[in-house]
Amino acid sequence: MNRVTLKKNGKEGAVYWSDNMDIVTVDFPIDSVEKQVEEYISATRTFKIPQSQEIDDYIEVEARPDESDSMMRLGLCTLLANTGVLVDWGK
């Protein structure tokens, strides 16, 4: 089971997911934040994936973060900018 710590408003929670993505769970002590994260990781998003070191060399991929482990990790990298919820990868 994969796990990352979430932080917002002085509170901590977590996102848990299995490698095959059959289990995805958000646990946060503030219900509105938990719902916000759940909605974020279950919605289709457009990700720009670099193809080289050139600034304009990328492809756009539409995917839901809860579809695969790699998309979950990519989606969590953009969580703070889109929701204000910090992902603490070190915990």
N, C-alpha and C positions, 0 to 999 in steps of 0.2 A: 504494500500500500504506500503510495506517495503522499507526502504531506508538506504543506508550506504554512507558515504563520501569517496571519493577517492582523493589521493594526489600524485602528481609527478611534479618535476621540478618547485616547488613553486606555482603550480596551483591546484585548487580544482574542483572536479566534483562529480558525484554520480551514483550509480546503484539503479534503482527502480524495484521492482517486486511485482506482486500480489500474494496472498496466493495460488491461484490455478495455477500460473505460465502462465496464458494466456497473461500477459503483462510483458515483461522484457525490460528495457530501460537503456542504458548507455549514460550519458551526461557528456562530458569532453571538455574543451576549446581547447585542442590540438587534432586534428583529428587522428593523428597516434596513440596516446594513447587510444583514444576512440575505434578505430578499434582493437587494441591489446587486450583490455579488452573484447570486444564483441566476438572476436575469442576464447579467453581463456574460457569464460563461456559457449560457444556453442559447444566446442569440448569434445569428450569422454576422460575422465581422469581415472586413476587408483588411488583409495584412499585406504589407509591401515587403517582399523577400528579396534581399540583395543578391545580385548575380555576379558582381565583381566589386572592386574598390571604387568604381566610378559612381558619383553621387546619383546619377539618373539611370543607372543600370539595375533595374529591379523588375520583378513580376508581381502582379497583384493576384492574391489568392483569396477567395471567399470560403470561409470555413467557420464552424462553431468550435470554440475552445473545448467543449466537452466531447468532441468527436475522436480525438486521438491524444496521446501523451504529448507529442510535439506541439500540437495546436494549443493544448492546455498551457504548456509552459510559455509559449509565445503570447497567448492571451493574458496570462498573469503578468507578463512583462509590461503590458499596456494598461493594467488595472488601475494603477495610481493616477495616471493622466486622465482616465475616463470616469473614475468614480471617487477619487480621493482616498481609496483604501490602499494602504501600503502593504506590499508583500515582503516579508522578511525571509529571504532565502537561506539565511544562516542558522535559523532555529529549527 
